[in-house]
Amino acid sequence: MIKTPKIKFYDKGFISKYDNYTSVQILSAGTSVFNLKIYDNRICRDTFKCQSLKSFNKEFLDKSYEDNFIKKLFDNEDKEITHRDKKNNILIKIKKD
């Protein structure tokens, strides 16, 4: 689940880790609806648009977040992760099978 003022998904997906990036793919009814490739210094969306982690945070989360926040979140090995930011109206829940 990803709920921010600009992104809203409550679906299943895949997190795949590769040598130089982490891939996040969210599916709805078996169709890919959101794809991210998260590198150490940039993030690329399925529209082939890449941007710095800082600009991604500013656009989709909040400028106060650490640059590598989203990478650390998806690279976390915990089975359940919940990030709740009431001030900025952000909720991210990750449950791994």
SULCOR-V679146 format. One line per field, one symbol per residue. psi: psi as a letter, one per 40 degrees, with the letter a starting at -180 (. if undefined). Layout:
psi: ???
This chain:
psi: hhhidehhhgiiaihhhideihhhhhihfehhehhihhideihhieeehiiiddddddddcieeiideddddddeheidhhhhhgddefhhhhhhh.
